[in-house]
């Protein structure tokens, strides 16, 4: 799921920059933080 989220982050970033829509770039920023949290949680789960 995290790699799919990062794909969406990439698309949102490209669209935001190309169409000059800063709200899309911010959405990408928050979505990337969500993907990172997902990966961090998965890593913690594997350590147990």
CHARMM-style PDB file with segment names, atoms N, HN, CA, C and O in Angstrom:
ATOM      1  N   UNK     1       0.805  -1.191   0.000  1.00  0.00      PROA
ATOM      2  CA  UNK     1       0.000   0.000   0.000  1.00  0.00      PROA
ATOM      3  C   UNK     1       0.852   1.262   0.000  1.00  0.00      PROA
ATOM      4  O   UNK     1       0.488   2.261  -0.620  1.00  0.00      PROA
ATOM      5  N   UNK     2       1.970   1.217   0.685  1.00  0.00      PROA
ATOM      6  HN  UNK     2       2.266   0.405   1.189  1.00  0.00      PROA
ATOM      7  CA  UNK     2       2.804   2.417   0.771  1.00  0.00      PROA
ATOM      8  C   UNK     2       3.356   2.811  -0.595  1.00  0.00      PROA
ATOM      9  O   UNK     2       3.431   3.998  -0.915  1.00  0.00      PROA
ATOM     10  N   UNK     3       3.741   1.832  -1.395  1.00  0.00      PROA
ATOM     11  HN  UNK     3       3.681   0.869  -1.135  1.00  0.00      PROA
ATOM     12  CA  UNK     3       4.280   2.174  -2.717  1.00  0.00      PROA
ATOM     13  C   UNK     3       3.194   2.774  -3.603  1.00  0.00      PROA
ATOM     14  O   UNK     3       3.477   3.643  -4.428  1.00  0.00      PROA
ATOM     15  N   UNK     4       1.960   2.318  -3.439  1.00  0.00      PROA
ATOM     16  HN  UNK     4       1.730   1.612  -2.769  1.00  0.00      PROA
ATOM     17  CA  UNK     4       0.861   2.898  -4.203  1.00  0.00      PROA
ATOM     18  C   UNK     4       0.604   4.336  -3.751  1.00  0.00      PROA
ATOM     19  O   UNK     4       0.364   5.219  -4.574  1.00  0.00      PROA
ATOM     20  N   UNK     5       0.655   4.560  -2.441  1.00  0.00      PROA
ATOM     21  HN  UNK     5       0.849   3.843  -1.773  1.00  0.00      PROA
ATOM     22  CA  UNK     5       0.500   5.927  -1.929  1.00  0.00      PROA
ATOM     23  C   UNK     5       1.592   6.840  -2.472  1.00  0.00      PROA
ATOM     24  O   UNK     5       1.323   7.987  -2.829  1.00  0.00      PROA
ATOM     25  N   UNK     6       2.818   6.338  -2.535  1.00  0.00      PROA
ATOM     26  HN  UNK     6       3.037   5.406  -2.245  1.00  0.00      PROA
ATOM     27  CA  UNK     6       3.918   7.159  -3.048  1.00  0.00      PROA
ATOM     28  C   UNK     6       3.731   7.465  -4.540  1.00  0.00      PROA
ATOM     29  O   UNK     6       4.150   8.521  -5.015  1.00  0.00      PROA
ATOM     30  N   UNK     7       3.111   6.552  -5.266  1.00  0.00      PROA
ATOM     31  HN  UNK     7       2.771   5.694  -4.880  1.00  0.00      PROA
ATOM     32  CA  UNK     7       2.781   6.834  -6.664  1.00  0.00      PROA
ATOM     33  C   UNK     7       1.797   7.989  -6.776  1.00  0.00      PROA
ATOM     34  O   UNK     7       1.922   8.846  -7.651  1.00  0.00      PROA
ATOM     35  N   UNK     8       0.816   7.999  -5.876  1.00  0.00      PROA
ATOM     36  HN  UNK     8       0.715   7.303  -5.165  1.00  0.00      PROA
ATOM     37  CA  UNK     8      -0.140   9.104  -5.856  1.00  0.00      PROA
ATOM     38  C   UNK     8       0.532  10.408  -5.443  1.00  0.00      PROA
ATOM     39  O   UNK     8       0.195  11.477  -5.952  1.00  0.00      PROA
ATOM     40  N   UNK     9       1.476  10.313  -4.526  1.00  0.00      PROA
ATOM     41  HN  UNK     9       1.750   9.445  -4.113  1.00  0.00      PROA
ATOM     42  CA  UNK     9       2.237  11.498  -4.113  1.00  0.00      PROA
ATOM     43  C   UNK     9       2.953  12.089  -5.319  1.00  0.00      PROA
ATOM     44  O   UNK     9       2.933  13.300  -5.539  1.00  0.00      PROA
ATOM     45  N   UNK    10       3.580  11.220  -6.090  1.00  0.00      PROA
ATOM     46  HN  UNK    10       3.596  10.237  -5.911  1.00  0.00      PROA
ATOM     47  CA  UNK    10       4.304  11.682  -7.280  1.00  0.00      PROA
ATOM     48  C   UNK    10       3.358  12.373  -8.262  1.00  0.00      PROA
ATOM     49  O   UNK    10       3.660  13.451  -8.773  1.00  0.00      PROA
ATOM     50  N   UNK    11       2.206  11.739  -8.520  1.00  0.00      PROA
ATOM     51  HN  UNK    11       1.961  10.863  -8.105  1.00  0.00      PROA
ATOM     52  CA  UNK    11       1.245  12.316  -9.460  1.00  0.00      PROA
ATOM     53  C   UNK    11       0.720  13.664  -8.965  1.00  0.00      PROA
ATOM     54  O   UNK    11       0.634  14.624  -9.731  1.00  0.00      PROA
ATOM     55  N   UNK    12       0.370  13.727  -7.681  1.00  0.00      PROA
ATOM     56  HN  UNK    12       0.440  12.947  -7.059  1.00  0.00      PROA
ATOM     57  CA  UNK    12      -0.119  14.991  -7.128  1.00  0.00      PROA
ATOM     58  C   UNK    12       0.932  16.088  -7.221  1.00  0.00      PROA
ATOM     59  O   UNK    12       0.610  17.239  -7.514  1.00  0.00      PROA
ATOM     60  N   UNK    13       2.179  15.733  -6.972  1.00  0.00      PROA
ATOM     61  HN  UNK    13       2.441  14.798  -6.734  1.00  0.00      PROA
ATOM     62  CA  UNK    13       3.259  16.713  -7.042  1.00  0.00      PROA
ATOM     63  C   UNK    13       3.430  17.231  -8.459  1.00  0.00      PROA
ATOM     64  O   UNK    13       3.543  18.438  -8.673  1.00  0.00      PROA
ATOM     65  N   UNK    14       3.450  16.330  -9.422  1.00  0.00      PROA
ATOM     66  HN  UNK    14       3.358  15.350  -9.249  1.00  0.00      PROA
ATOM     67  CA  UNK    14       3.617  16.736 -10.825  1.00  0.00      PROA
ATOM     68  C   UNK    14       2.455  17.616 -11.266  1.00  0.00      PROA
ATOM     69  O   UNK    14       2.661  18.661 -11.882  1.00  0.00      PROA
ATOM     70  N   UNK    15       1.240  17.196 -10.953  1.00  0.00      PROA
ATOM     71  HN  UNK    15       1.072  16.347 -10.452  1.00  0.00      PROA
ATOM     72  CA  UNK    15       0.066  17.985 -11.337  1.00  0.00      PROA
ATOM     73  C   UNK    15       0.097  19.354 -10.658  1.00  0.00      PROA
ATOM     74  O   UNK    15      -0.175  20.377 -11.287  1.00  0.00      PROA
ATOM     75  N   UNK    16       0.431  19.360  -9.373  1.00  0.00      PROA
ATOM     76  HN  UNK    16       0.652  18.529  -8.862  1.00  0.00      PROA
ATOM     77  CA  UNK    16       0.474  20.620  -8.637  1.00  0.00      PROA
ATOM     78  C   UNK    16       1.481  21.595  -9.195  1.00  0.00      PROA
ATOM     79  O   UNK    16       1.209  22.793  -9.277  1.00  0.00      PROA
ATOM     80  N   UNK    17       2.644  21.096  -9.580  1.00  0.00      PROA
ATOM     81  HN  UNK    17       2.865  20.122  -9.513  1.00  0.00      PROA
ATOM     82  CA  UNK    17       3.690  21.971 -10.119  1.00  0.00      PROA
ATOM     83  C   UNK    17       3.346  22.413 -11.539  1.00  0.00      PROA
ATOM     84  O   UNK    17       3.467  23.591 -11.873  1.00  0.00      PROA
ATOM     85  N   UNK    18       2.920  21.472 -12.366  1.00  0.00      PROA
ATOM     86  HN  UNK    18       2.822  20.514 -12.094  1.00  0.00      PROA
ATOM     87  CA  UNK    18       2.644  21.801 -13.771  1.00  0.00      PROA
ATOM     88  C   UNK    18       1.448  22.741 -13.920  1.00  0.00      PROA
ATOM     89  O   UNK    18       1.464  23.644 -14.757  1.00  0.00      PROA
ATOM     90  N   UNK    19       0.413  22.527 -13.108  1.00  0.00      PROA
ATOM     91  HN  UNK    19       0.400  21.794 -12.428  1.00  0.00      PROA
ATOM     92  CA  UNK    19      -0.795  23.349 -13.208  1.00  0.00      PROA
ATOM     93  C   UNK    19      -0.795  24.523 -12.233  1.00  0.00      PROA
ATOM     94  O   UNK    19      -1.787  25.243 -12.117  1.00  0.00      PROA
ATOM     95  N   UNK    20       0.328  24.712 -11.532  1.00  0.00      PROA
ATOM     96  HN  UNK    20       1.134  24.127 -11.626  1.00  0.00      PROA
ATOM     97  CA  UNK    20       0.460  25.781 -10.543  1.00  0.00      PROA
ATOM     98  C   UNK    20      -0.679  25.740  -9.522  1.00  0.00      PROA
ATOM     99  O   UNK    20      -1.375  26.729  -9.291  1.00  0.00      PROA
ATOM    100  N   UNK    21      -0.844  24.553  -8.920  1.00  0.00      PROA
ATOM    101  HN  UNK    21      -0.279  23.749  -9.108  1.00  0.00      PROA
ATOM    102  CA  UNK    21      -1.875  24.352  -7.899  1.00  0.00      PROA
ATOM    103  C   UNK    21      -1.193  23.933  -6.598  1.00  0.00      PROA
ATOM    104  O   UNK    21      -0.988  22.744  -6.353  1.00  0.00      PROA
ATOM    105  N   UNK    22      -0.845  24.906  -5.774  1.00  0.00      PROA
ATOM    106  HN  UNK    22      -1.011  25.872  -5.972  1.00  0.00      PROA
ATOM    107  CA  UNK    22      -0.120  24.586  -4.541  1.00  0.00      PROA
ATOM    108  C   UNK    22      -0.893  23.670  -3.595  1.00  0.00      PROA
ATOM    109  O   UNK    22      -0.288  22.959  -2.793  1.00  0.00      PROA
ATOM    110  N   UNK    23      -2.223  23.681  -3.680  1.00  0.00      PROA
ATOM    111  HN  UNK    23      -2.714  24.259  -4.331  1.00  0.00      PROA
ATOM    112  CA  UNK    23      -3.000  22.806  -2.806  1.00  0.00      PROA
ATOM    113  C   UNK    23      -2.716  21.332  -3.113  1.00  0.00      PROA
ATOM    114  O   UNK    23      -2.735  20.493  -2.212  1.00  0.00      PROA
ATOM    115  N   UNK    24      -2.455  21.024  -4.377  1.00  0.00      PROA
ATOM    116  HN  UNK    24      -2.440  21.705  -5.108  1.00  0.00      PROA
ATOM    117  CA  UNK    24      -2.108  19.646  -4.761  1.00  0.00      PROA
ATOM    118  C   UNK    24      -0.759  19.252  -4.170  1.00  0.00      PROA
ATOM    119  O   UNK    24      -0.571  18.115  -3.737  1.00  0.00      PROA
ATOM    120  N   UNK    25       0.173  20.195  -4.155  1.00  0.00      PROA
ATOM    121  HN  UNK    25       0.020  21.118  -4.506  1.00  0.00      PROA
ATOM    122  CA  UNK    25       1.500  19.914  -3.588  1.00  0.00      PROA
ATOM    123  C   UNK    25       1.378  19.674  -2.089  1.00  0.00      PROA
ATOM    124  O   UNK    25       2.032  18.780  -1.552  1.00  0.00      PROA
ATOM    125  N   UNK    26       0.547  20.460  -1.407  1.00  0.00      PROA
ATOM    126  HN  UNK    26       0.016  21.186  -1.843  1.00  0.00      PROA
ATOM    127  CA  UNK    26       0.335  20.239   0.030  1.00  0.00      PROA
ATOM    128  C   UNK    26      -0.333  18.890   0.279  1.00  0.00      PROA
ATOM    129  O   UNK    26       0.014  18.188   1.228  1.00  0.00      PROA
ATOM    130  N   UNK    27      -1.287  18.530  -0.570  1.00  0.00      PROA
ATOM    131  HN  UNK    27      -1.569  19.101  -1.342  1.00  0.00      PROA
ATOM    132  CA  UNK    27      -1.933  17.221  -0.433  1.00  0.00      PROA
ATOM    133  C   UNK    27      -0.901  16.110  -0.588  1.00  0.00      PROA
ATOM    134  O   UNK    27      -0.936  15.118   0.139  1.00  0.00      PROA
ATOM    135  N   UNK    28       0.011  16.277  -1.530  1.00  0.00      PROA
ATOM    136  HN  UNK    28       0.040  17.083  -2.122  1.00  0.00      PROA
ATOM    137  CA  UNK    28       1.074  15.292  -1.728  1.00  0.00      PROA
ATOM    138  C   UNK    28       1.960  15.208  -0.494  1.00  0.00      PROA
ATOM    139  O   UNK    28       2.378  14.121  -0.096  1.00  0.00      PROA
ATOM    140  N   UNK    29       2.242  16.343   0.102  1.00  0.00      PROA
ATOM    141  HN  UNK    29       1.903  17.226  -0.222  1.00  0.00      PROA
ATOM    142  CA  UNK    29       3.070  16.381   1.312  1.00  0.00      PROA
ATOM    143  C   UNK    29       2.417  15.583   2.441  1.00  0.00      PROA
ATOM    144  O   UNK    29       3.075  14.768   3.087  1.00  0.00      PROA
ATOM    145  N   UNK    30       1.134  15.813   2.677  1.00  0.00      PROA
ATOM    146  HN  UNK    30       0.599  16.475   2.152  1.00  0.00      PROA
ATOM    147  CA  UNK    30       0.434  15.103   3.744  1.00  0.00      PROA
ATOM    148  C   UNK    30       0.295  13.617   3.426  1.00  0.00      PROA
ATOM    149  O   UNK    30       0.400  12.779   4.321  1.00  0.00      PROA
ATOM    150  N   UNK    31       0.063  13.288   2.165  1.00  0.00      PROA
ATOM    151  HN  UNK    31      -0.022  13.969   1.438  1.00  0.00      PROA
ATOM    152  CA  UNK    31      -0.045  11.884   1.771  1.00  0.00      PROA
ATOM    153  C   UNK    31       1.286  11.162   1.941  1.00  0.00      PROA
ATOM    154  O   UNK    31       1.311   9.989   2.313  1.00  0.00      PROA
ATOM    155  N   UNK    32       2.383  11.848   1.676  1.00  0.00      PROA
ATOM    156  HN  UNK    32       2.362  12.801   1.374  1.00  0.00      PROA
ATOM    157  CA  UNK    32       3.696  11.224   1.876  1.00  0.00      PROA
ATOM    158  C   UNK    32       3.955  10.984   3.361  1.00  0.00      PROA
ATOM    159  O   UNK    32       4.584   9.990   3.723  1.00  0.00      PROA
ATOM    160  N   UNK    33       3.479  11.876   4.220  1.00  0.00      PROA
ATOM    161  HN  UNK    33       2.968  12.684   3.926  1.00  0.00      PROA
ATOM    162  CA  UNK    33       3.612  11.659   5.663  1.00  0.00      PROA
ATOM    163  C   UNK    33       2.796  10.448   6.097  1.00  0.00      PROA
ATOM    164  O   UNK    33       3.220   9.695   6.973  1.00  0.00      PROA
ATOM    165  N   UNK    34       1.640  10.259   5.496  1.00  0.00      PROA
ATOM    166  HN  UNK    34       1.295  10.871   4.784  1.00  0.00      PROA
ATOM    167  CA  UNK    34       0.820   9.090   5.791  1.00  0.00      PROA
ATOM    168  C   UNK    34       1.522   7.809   5.355  1.00  0.00      PROA
ATOM    169  O   UNK    34       1.511   6.813   6.080  1.00  0.00      PROA
ATOM    170  N   UNK    35       2.127   7.834   4.181  1.00  0.00      PROA
ATOM    171  HN  UNK    35       2.136   8.642   3.593  1.00  0.00      PROA
ATOM    172  CA  UNK    35       2.868   6.663   3.695  1.00  0.00      PROA
ATOM    173  C   UNK    35       4.048   6.355   4.614  1.00  0.00      PROA
ATOM    174  O   UNK    35       4.333   5.190   4.890  1.00  0.00      PROA
ATOM    175  N   UNK    36       4.727   7.385   5.083  1.00  0.00      PROA
ATOM    176  HN  UNK    36       4.495   8.331   4.859  1.00  0.00      PROA
ATOM    177  CA  UNK    36       5.852   7.173   6.006  1.00  0.00      PROA
ATOM    178  C   UNK    36       5.366   6.558   7.310  1.00  0.00      PROA
ATOM    179  O   UNK    36       5.994   5.639   7.837  1.00  0.00      PROA
ATOM    180  N   UNK    37       4.255   7.058   7.833  1.00  0.00      PROA
ATOM    181  HN  UNK    37       3.745   7.804   7.405  1.00  0.00      PROA
ATOM    182  CA  UNK    37       3.703   6.504   9.068  1.00  0.00      PROA
ATOM    183  C   UNK    37       3.317   5.040   8.881  1.00  0.00      PROA
ATOM    184  O   UNK    37       3.507   4.223   9.782  1.00  0.00      PROA
ATOM    185  N   UNK    38       2.781   4.717   7.723  1.00  0.00      PROA
ATOM    186  HN  UNK    38       2.627   5.380   6.991  1.00  0.00      PROA
ATOM    187  CA  UNK    38       2.424   3.330   7.419  1.00  0.00      PROA
ATOM    188  C   UNK    38       3.658   2.441   7.417  1.00  0.00      PROA
ATOM    189  O   UNK    38       3.638   1.341   7.968  1.00  0.00      PROA
ATOM    190  N   UNK    39       4.724   2.914   6.801  1.00  0.00      PROA
ATOM    191  HN  UNK    39       4.740   3.808   6.354  1.00  0.00      PROA
ATOM    192  CA  UNK    39       5.965   2.137   6.759  1.00  0.00      PROA
ATOM    193  C   UNK    39       6.593   2.018   8.147  1.00  0.00      PROA
ATOM    194  O   UNK    39       7.094   0.953   8.508  1.00  0.00      PROA
ATOM    195  N   UNK    40       6.571   3.085   8.916  1.00  0.00      PROA
ATOM    196  HN  UNK    40       6.164   3.950   8.623  1.00  0.00      PROA
ATOM    197  CA  UNK    40       7.113   3.045  10.279  1.00  0.00      PROA
ATOM    198  C   UNK    40       6.347   2.042  11.136  1.00  0.00      PROA
ATOM    199  O   UNK    40       6.946   1.289  11.904  1.00  0.00      PROA
ATOM    200  N   UNK    41       5.026   2.034  11.002  1.00  0.00      PROA
ATOM    201  HN  UNK    41       4.540   2.645  10.378  1.00  0.00      PROA
ATOM    202  CA  UNK    41       4.203   1.106  11.765  1.00  0.00      PROA
ATOM    203  C   UNK    41       4.478  -0.338  11.350  1.00  0.00      PROA
ATOM    204  O   UNK    41       4.545  -1.230  12.197  1.00  0.00      PROA
ATOM    205  N   UNK    42       4.635  -0.564  10.057  1.00  0.00      PROA
ATOM    206  HN  UNK    42       4.581   0.160   9.369  1.00  0.00      PROA
ATOM    207  CA  UNK    42       4.948  -1.911   9.572  1.00  0.00      PROA
ATOM    208  C   UNK    42       6.301  -2.369  10.101  1.00  0.00      PROA
ATOM    209  O   UNK    42       6.466  -3.531  10.475  1.00  0.00      PROA
ATOM    210  N   UNK    43       7.262  -1.464  10.131  1.00  0.00      PROA
ATOM    211  HN  UNK    43       7.128  -0.521   9.828  1.00  0.00      PROA
ATOM    212  CA  UNK    43       8.591  -1.807  10.645  1.00  0.00      PROA
ATOM    213  C   UNK    43       8.524  -2.179  12.127  1.00  0.00      PROA
ATOM    214  O   UNK    43       9.150  -3.148  12.557  1.00  0.00      PROA
ATOM    215  N   UNK    44       7.768  -1.411  12.897  1.00  0.00      PROA
ATOM    216  HN  UNK    44       7.259  -0.625  12.547  1.00  0.00      PROA
ATOM    217  CA  UNK    44       7.619  -1.726  14.321  1.00  0.00      PROA
ATOM    218  C   UNK    44       6.944  -3.081  14.516  1.00  0.00      PROA
ATOM    219  O   UNK    44       7.309  -3.842  15.411  1.00  0.00      PROA
ATOM    220  N   UNK    45       5.964  -3.372  13.678  1.00  0.00      PROA
ATOM    221  HN  UNK    45       5.667  -2.754  12.950  1.00  0.00      PROA
ATOM    222  CA  UNK    45       5.277  -4.656  13.765  1.00  0.00      PROA
ATOM    223  C   UNK    45       6.191  -5.824  13.453  1.00  0.00      PROA
ATOM    224  O   UNK    45       6.040  -6.899  14.034  1.00  0.00      PROA
ATOM    225  N   UNK    46       7.131  -5.632  12.552  1.00  0.00      PROA
ATOM    226  HN  UNK    46       7.254  -4.759  12.081  1.00  0.00      PROA
ATOM    227  CA  UNK    46       8.056  -6.707  12.188  1.00  0.00      PROA
ATOM    228  C   UNK    46       9.104  -6.941  13.269  1.00  0.00      PROA
ATOM    229  O   UNK    46       9.667  -8.032  13.356  1.00  0.00      PROA
ATOM    230  N   UNK    47       9.374  -5.931  14.093  1.00  0.00      PROA
ATOM    231  HN  UNK    47       8.917  -5.044  14.022  1.00  0.00      PROA
ATOM    232  CA  UNK    47      10.385  -6.065  15.141  1.00  0.00      PROA
ATOM    233  C   UNK    47       9.869  -6.846  16.346  1.00  0.00      PROA
ATOM    234  O   UNK    47      10.659  -7.319  17.162  1.00  0.00      PROA
ATOM    235  N   UNK    48       8.578  -6.982  16.461  1.00  0.00      PROA
ATOM    236  HN  UNK    48       7.936  -6.598  15.798  1.00  0.00      PROA
ATOM    237  CA  UNK    48       7.996  -7.674  17.627  1.00  0.00      PROA
ATOM    238  C   UNK    48       8.013  -9.159  17.461  1.00  0.00      PROA
ATOM    239  OT1 UNK    48       7.562  -9.884  18.348  1.00  0.00      PROA
TER     240      UNK     48
END
